[in-house]
Amino acid sequence: MNPEQPAFDINYIISKTKNKFGSEVANAAVANLVKQGLLEQYVDQDGNFRFALTDEGEQVAEFLEKNPEMLLDDDNEKYEKD
């Protein structure tokens, strides 16, 4: 993990996506990103869980920044909030 890299804030993601789906879906998505090796979880100096992009995660993020159309939901799916 790059110490200069800002932490991935799951609470920020949950607050920004709460109108689309609930926290359970966001937490499952983050857990999946950790399993795929795109995020790594660590404990900060205050004992809080934090996440940071791995090198592979940084590559994917750069790709998505250059290709934002890849983030579009073509099926216009509905997600249940918890």
PyRosetta script that sets phi, psi and omega in degrees:
from pyrosetta import init, pose_from_sequence

init()
pose = pose_from_sequence("MNPEQPAFDINYIISKTKNKFGSEVANAAVANLVKQGLLEQYVDQDGNFRFALTDEGEQVAEFLEKNPEMLLDDDNEKYEKD")
pose.set_psi(1, 137.6)
pose.set_omega(1, 179.0)
pose.set_phi(2, -82.3)
pose.set_psi(2, 116.3)
pose.set_omega(2, -177.5)
pose.set_phi(3, -64.6)
pose.set_psi(3, -19.4)
pose.set_omega(3, 178.5)
pose.set_phi(4, -85.3)
pose.set_psi(4, -11.2)
pose.set_omega(4, -178.3)
pose.set_phi(5, -77.6)
pose.set_psi(5, 134.0)
pose.set_omega(5, 178.8)
pose.set_phi(6, -67.1)
pose.set_psi(6, 150.3)
pose.set_omega(6, 178.9)
pose.set_phi(7, -69.3)
pose.set_psi(7, 149.3)
pose.set_omega(7, 173.8)
pose.set_phi(8, -82.8)
pose.set_psi(8, 122.0)
pose.set_omega(8, -173.3)
pose.set_phi(9, -104.0)
pose.set_psi(9, 102.8)
pose.set_omega(9, -179.1)
pose.set_phi(10, -61.9)
pose.set_psi(10, -34.1)
pose.set_omega(10, 179.6)
pose.set_phi(11, -65.6)
pose.set_psi(11, -34.0)
pose.set_omega(11, 176.0)
pose.set_phi(12, -65.6)
pose.set_psi(12, -44.7)
pose.set_omega(12, 179.1)
pose.set_phi(13, -61.4)
pose.set_psi(13, -45.2)
pose.set_omega(13, -180.0)
pose.set_phi(14, -61.7)
pose.set_psi(14, -43.3)
pose.set_omega(14, -179.0)
pose.set_phi(15, -66.3)
pose.set_psi(15, -34.9)
pose.set_omega(15, -178.6)
pose.set_phi(16, -78.6)
pose.set_psi(16, -21.2)
pose.set_omega(16, -176.8)
pose.set_phi(17, -111.2)
pose.set_psi(17, 6.3)
pose.set_omega(17, -173.4)
pose.set_phi(18, -61.6)
pose.set_psi(18, -25.2)
pose.set_omega(18, 178.4)
pose.set_phi(19, -80.7)
pose.set_psi(19, -16.0)
pose.set_omega(19, -179.7)
pose.set_phi(20, -95.8)
pose.set_psi(20, -45.3)
pose.set_omega(20, 177.7)
pose.set_phi(21, -156.3)
pose.set_psi(21, 167.0)
pose.set_omega(21, -173.8)
pose.set_phi(22, -85.8)
pose.set_psi(22, 178.4)
pose.set_omega(22, -176.0)
pose.set_phi(23, -65.1)
pose.set_psi(23, -29.7)
pose.set_omega(23, 179.7)
pose.set_phi(24, -62.4)
pose.set_psi(24, -40.9)
pose.set_omega(24, 178.9)
pose.set_phi(25, -67.7)
pose.set_psi(25, -43.2)
pose.set_omega(25, 179.7)
pose.set_phi(26, -63.2)
pose.set_psi(26, -43.3)
pose.set_omega(26, 178.9)
pose.set_phi(27, -64.0)
pose.set_psi(27, -40.4)
pose.set_omega(27, 177.7)
pose.set_phi(28, -64.8)
pose.set_psi(28, -39.0)
pose.set_omega(28, 178.9)
pose.set_phi(29, -63.9)
pose.set_psi(29, -43.1)
pose.set_omega(29, 179.0)
pose.set_phi(30, -65.0)
pose.set_psi(30, -43.0)
pose.set_omega(30, 178.3)
pose.set_phi(31, -59.8)
pose.set_psi(31, -39.0)
pose.set_omega(31, 178.1)
pose.set_phi(32, -65.8)
pose.set_psi(32, -39.7)
pose.set_omega(32, 177.7)
pose.set_phi(33, -64.2)
pose.set_psi(33, -35.2)
pose.set_omega(33, 176.1)
pose.set_phi(34, -66.2)
pose.set_psi(34, -45.6)
pose.set_omega(34, 179.7)
pose.set_phi(35, -61.1)
pose.set_psi(35, -34.9)
pose.set_omega(35, -179.4)
pose.set_phi(36, -79.4)
pose.set_psi(36, -7.9)
pose.set_omega(36, 178.0)
pose.set_phi(37, 84.4)
pose.set_psi(37, 16.1)
pose.set_omega(37, 179.4)
pose.set_phi(38, -90.2)
pose.set_psi(38, -26.5)
pose.set_omega(38, 175.9)
pose.set_phi(39, -125.6)
pose.set_psi(39, 151.2)
pose.set_omega(39, 169.9)
pose.set_phi(40, -124.4)
pose.set_psi(40, 144.0)
pose.set_omega(40, -179.3)
pose.set_phi(41, -99.8)
pose.set_psi(41, 141.2)
pose.set_omega(41, 176.3)
pose.set_phi(42, -148.0)
pose.set_psi(42, 171.1)
pose.set_omega(42, 178.3)
pose.set_phi(43, -109.8)
pose.set_psi(43, 127.6)
pose.set_omega(43, -179.4)
pose.set_phi(44, -80.9)
pose.set_psi(44, -178.7)
pose.set_omega(44, -177.0)
pose.set_phi(45, -62.2)
pose.set_psi(45, -24.3)
pose.set_omega(45, 179.6)
pose.set_phi(46, -89.4)
pose.set_psi(46, 0.4)
pose.set_omega(46, 179.7)
pose.set_phi(47, 86.7)
pose.set_psi(47, 10.2)
pose.set_omega(47, 179.5)
pose.set_phi(48, -89.8)
pose.set_psi(48, 144.2)
pose.set_omega(48, 174.9)
pose.set_phi(49, -72.8)
pose.set_psi(49, 134.4)
pose.set_omega(49, 177.8)
pose.set_phi(50, -133.1)
pose.set_psi(50, 163.4)
pose.set_omega(50, 178.5)
pose.set_phi(51, -130.5)
pose.set_psi(51, 147.4)
pose.set_omega(51, 176.5)
pose.set_phi(52, -139.8)
pose.set_psi(52, 150.5)
pose.set_omega(52, 176.1)
pose.set_phi(53, -68.6)
pose.set_psi(53, 138.7)
pose.set_omega(53, 171.0)
pose.set_phi(54, -80.4)
pose.set_psi(54, 177.2)
pose.set_omega(54, 176.2)
pose.set_phi(55, -58.4)
pose.set_psi(55, -43.6)
pose.set_omega(55, 178.2)
pose.set_phi(56, -64.4)
pose.set_psi(56, -39.1)
pose.set_omega(56, 177.4)
pose.set_phi(57, -62.1)
pose.set_psi(57, -37.8)
pose.set_omega(57, 177.3)
pose.set_phi(58, -64.3)
pose.set_psi(58, -39.2)
pose.set_omega(58, 178.4)
pose.set_phi(59, -64.3)
pose.set_psi(59, -42.6)
pose.set_omega(59, 178.7)
pose.set_phi(60, -65.0)
pose.set_psi(60, -42.2)
pose.set_omega(60, 179.4)
pose.set_phi(61, -62.0)
pose.set_psi(61, -42.6)
pose.set_omega(61, 177.6)
pose.set_phi(62, -62.3)
pose.set_psi(62, -41.3)
pose.set_omega(62, 178.2)
pose.set_phi(63, -61.3)
pose.set_psi(63, -44.9)
pose.set_omega(63, -178.7)
pose.set_phi(64, -67.4)
pose.set_psi(64, -33.0)
pose.set_omega(64, 176.4)
pose.set_phi(65, -64.7)
pose.set_psi(65, -36.3)
pose.set_omega(65, 179.8)
pose.set_phi(66, -81.5)
pose.set_psi(66, -19.8)
pose.set_omega(66, -176.4)
pose.set_phi(67, -132.3)
pose.set_psi(67, 63.0)
pose.set_omega(67, -174.8)
pose.set_phi(68, -62.6)
pose.set_psi(68, -19.9)
pose.set_omega(68, 179.3)
pose.set_phi(69, -64.3)
pose.set_psi(69, -19.5)
pose.set_omega(69, 178.4)
pose.set_phi(70, -68.3)
pose.set_psi(70, -15.8)
pose.set_omega(70, -179.8)
pose.set_phi(71, -89.4)
pose.set_psi(71, -7.6)
pose.set_omega(71, -177.4)
pose.set_phi(72, -68.7)
pose.set_psi(72, 142.9)
pose.set_omega(72, 179.0)
pose.set_phi(73, -97.4)
pose.set_psi(73, 93.7)
pose.set_omega(73, -176.1)
pose.set_phi(74, -65.2)
pose.set_psi(74, -28.9)
pose.set_omega(74, -176.8)
pose.set_phi(75, -86.5)
pose.set_psi(75, -7.0)
pose.set_omega(75, -178.3)
pose.set_phi(76, 50.7)
pose.set_psi(76, 47.7)
pose.set_omega(76, -176.7)
pose.set_phi(77, -65.4)
pose.set_psi(77, 151.4)
pose.set_omega(77, 174.2)
pose.set_phi(78, -105.8)
pose.set_psi(78, 136.6)
pose.set_omega(78, 179.4)
pose.set_phi(79, -116.1)
pose.set_psi(79, 142.2)
pose.set_omega(79, 178.3)
pose.set_phi(80, -82.2)
pose.set_psi(80, 135.9)
pose.set_omega(80, 174.6)
pose.set_phi(81, -85.5)
pose.set_psi(81, 147.7)
pose.set_omega(81, 176.8)
pose.set_phi(82, -92.9)
pose.dump_pdb("model.pdb")
